[in-house]
Amino acid sequence: MRAEYLCGTIHKRLISMEKKNRIVLFWALTILGFLSHSLADALPAFWGDSIAAGQGPAPVGMMAFMSCLTYLVPTVGILLTVYGSGKTAKVINAALACFMALFTLLHMSELIEGFNPVQLLIMPMMFVVALLMAIDSVKICKE
């Protein structure tokens, strides 16, 4: 009886570890997705097109928000997943993952206004990755 319990416990931990590995991978893919998204916007400059969003000073608040969203949030998610062991870390990670899924969905909806075929390849995949990450993160919270 003790051996069965031990095997069951080990099996549950391995499944949990597998989900954690997937979540870390999803966070890393999120960072790479944002890098690809930014690169796709900058590529026309190589052919002489203007990629300037507007005239005047750059909006510092928007740039700080995007820096937090594209690097800080995924990095915190990775750190919480790898080093967080309590329920609070799991809940915060799940909240960040759900926020990222919502953000990528809303950001993807901008393709309706300004169609960009390159972004059409990147943004839906970012949403799928963020949605899978949110699902796994919520499942870990429920364990």
Summary of the structure (lengths in Angstrom):
residues: 143
radius of gyration: 18.9
end to end distance: 22.8
largest distance: 72.5
contacts: 383
relative contact order: 0.15
helix: 85%
strand: 0%
